Amino acid sequence: MAAAHFDLLEARLASGMSISVCLPARNEEATVGHIVGTIRRELMETVPFVSEIVVIDDGSTDATAAAARDEGARVVSEASILASQGSGRGKGNALWKSLYACEGDIICWVDADIRNFGSHFVTRLVAPLLQDPSTKFTKAFYRRPLHGEPTGGGRVTELMARPLLSHLFPDLADIVQPLSGEYAGRRDALETIPFVQGWGVEFGLLVDLCARFGRAAIAQADLGVRVHRNRPITELGAPALAILITALRRAGLERFDSESAELLRFDDTAELIRADVAVSERPPMISIPGYGTKFGRELTA
């Protein structure tokens, strides 16, 4: 932690708030250990800034859990959290369950596939929450290299999320990276909103937090450059459909009664491929029995 950031440590200690860093992970053994180890060494051992590192292992079949545990994370299986609430699907489901698994007053989520991770990913995200009590949520932005070029990543953002925000939710059109996987928020805000289970989770969180707390409650943090695994174009249709449905629902143009949607596309030989896309939603965590007892909260939103 750089000397310039020690004022953040003082702010954290003065506030009395604890910080959980959470990584939802599935088959990320190549990168998760470095991320966890960096946070542990720089933000827990060097200075007591982060209270815990939690990895939500979402059904990994590789050594993700072992790599994270060896570097000091508390690893929790997604399936073991709130099993009474039924099985779920996708990243959004893991994020929702992490509200129950993590102990912190502030939750900072970081994707587990970042190849150039530095501790500033955490400190810059958390800073607005420590410096301004009216800030409820902080969203990361960064430059995204693609195939050796300095920019070009974020294709779903440019082709789907940004047009939807501009047209349907203009108050959020100034959000630089609406689909970024790095963000932080106050527990007392995050627990009051639903979580889309699949790829629509980032878009849904942004719109729902804005609707509940106002645009001024959402800050942005510049993390510089983010290098991660880029998906081929053939794998981007499903996330785009999930985001489209999430946006249409929040604009009152799509019903909430479907748990999944079907994406139809064609391969290189013009053979039809059908993909099932998760669009179901988890209710606000504060409404879940057991959560209120654990965290001293009311059981109704």
Secondary structure in CASP SS format (residue, H / E / C, confidence):
PFRMAT SS
TARGET T0000
AUTHOR 0000-0000-0000
METHOD secondary structure of the structure
MODEL  1
M C 1.00
A C 1.00
A H 1.00
A H 1.00
H H 1.00
F H 1.00
D H 1.00
L H 1.00
L H 1.00
E H 1.00
A H 1.00
R H 1.00
L H 1.00
A H 1.00
S H 1.00
G C 1.00
M C 1.00
S C 1.00
I E 1.00
S E 1.00
V E 1.00
C E 1.00
L E 1.00
P E 1.00
A E 1.00
R C 1.00
N C 1.00
E C 1.00
E C 1.00
A C 1.00
T C 1.00
V H 1.00
G H 1.00
H H 1.00
I H 1.00
V H 1.00
G H 1.00
T H 1.00
I H 1.00
R H 1.00
R H 1.00
E H 1.00
L H 1.00
M H 1.00
E H 1.00
T C 1.00
V C 1.00
P C 1.00
F C 1.00
V C 1.00
S C 1.00
E E 1.00
I E 1.00
V E 1.00
V E 1.00
I E 1.00
D E 1.00
D C 1.00
G C 1.00
S C 1.00
T C 1.00
D C 1.00
A C 1.00
T H 1.00
A H 1.00
A H 1.00
A H 1.00
A H 1.00
R H 1.00
D H 1.00
E C 1.00
G C 1.00
A C 1.00
R E 1.00
V E 1.00
V E 1.00
S E 1.00
E H 1.00
A H 1.00
S H 1.00
I C 1.00
L C 1.00
A H 1.00
S H 1.00
Q H 1.00
G C 1.00
S C 1.00
G C 1.00
R C 1.00
G H 1.00
K H 1.00
G H 1.00
N H 1.00
A H 1.00
L H 1.00
W H 1.00
K H 1.00
S H 1.00
L H 1.00
Y H 1.00
A H 1.00
C C 1.00
E C 1.00
G C 1.00
D C 1.00
I E 1.00
I E 1.00
C E 1.00
W E 1.00
V C 1.00
D C 1.00
A C 1.00
D C 1.00
I C 1.00
R C 1.00
N C 1.00
F C 1.00
G C 1.00
S C 1.00
H H 1.00
F H 1.00
V H 1.00
T H 1.00
R H 1.00
L H 1.00
V H 1.00
A H 1.00
P H 1.00
L H 1.00
L H 1.00
Q H 1.00
D C 1.00
P C 1.00
S C 1.00
T C 1.00
K C 1.00
F E 1.00
T E 1.00
K E 1.00
A E 1.00
F E 1.00
Y E 1.00
R E 1.00
R C 1.00
P E 1.00
L E 1.00
H C 1.00
G C 1.00
E E 1.00
P E 1.00
T E 1.00
G E 1.00
G C 1.00
G C 1.00
R H 1.00
V H 1.00
T H 1.00
E H 1.00
L H 1.00
M H 1.00
A H 1.00
R H 1.00
P H 1.00
L H 1.00
L H 1.00
S H 1.00
H H 1.00
L H 1.00
F C 1.00
P H 1.00
D H 1.00
L H 1.00
A C 1.00
D C 1.00
I C 1.00
V C 1.00
Q C 1.00
P C 1.00
L C 1.00
S C 1.00
G C 1.00
E C 1.00
Y E 1.00
A E 1.00
G E 1.00
R E 1.00
R H 1.00
D H 1.00
A H 1.00
L H 1.00
E C 1.00
T C 1.00
I C 1.00
P C 1.00
F E 1.00
V E 1.00
Q C 1.00
G C 1.00
W C 1.00
G C 1.00
V H 1.00
E H 1.00
F H 1.00
G H 1.00
L H 1.00
L H 1.00
V H 1.00
D H 1.00
L H 1.00
C H 1.00
A H 1.00
R H 1.00
F H 1.00
G C 1.00
R H 1.00
A H 1.00
A H 1.00
I E 1.00
A E 1.00
Q E 1.00
A E 1.00
D E 1.00
L E 1.00
G E 1.00
V E 1.00
R C 1.00
V C 1.00
H C 1.00
R C 1.00
N C 1.00
R C 1.00
P C 1.00
I H 1.00
T H 1.00
E H 1.00
L C 1.00
G H 1.00
A H 1.00
P H 1.00
A H 1.00
L H 1.00
A H 1.00
I H 1.00
L H 1.00
I H 1.00
T H 1.00
A H 1.00
L H 1.00
R H 1.00
R H 1.00
A C 1.00
G C 1.00
L C 1.00
E C 1.00
R C 1.00
F C 1.00
D C 1.00
S C 1.00
E C 1.00
S E 1.00
A E 1.00
E E 1.00
L E 1.00
L E 1.00
R E 1.00
F E 1.00
D C 1.00
D C 1.00
T C 1.00
A C 1.00
E C 1.00
L E 1.00
I E 1.00
R E 1.00
A E 1.00
D E 1.00
V E 1.00
A E 1.00
V C 1.00
S C 1.00
E E 1.00
R E 1.00
P C 1.00
P C 1.00
M H 1.00
I H 1.00
S H 1.00
I C 1.00
P C 1.00
G C 1.00
Y H 1.00
G H 1.00
T H 1.00
K H 1.00
F H 1.00
G C 1.00
R C 1.00
E C 1.00
L C 1.00
T C 1.00
A C 1.00
END
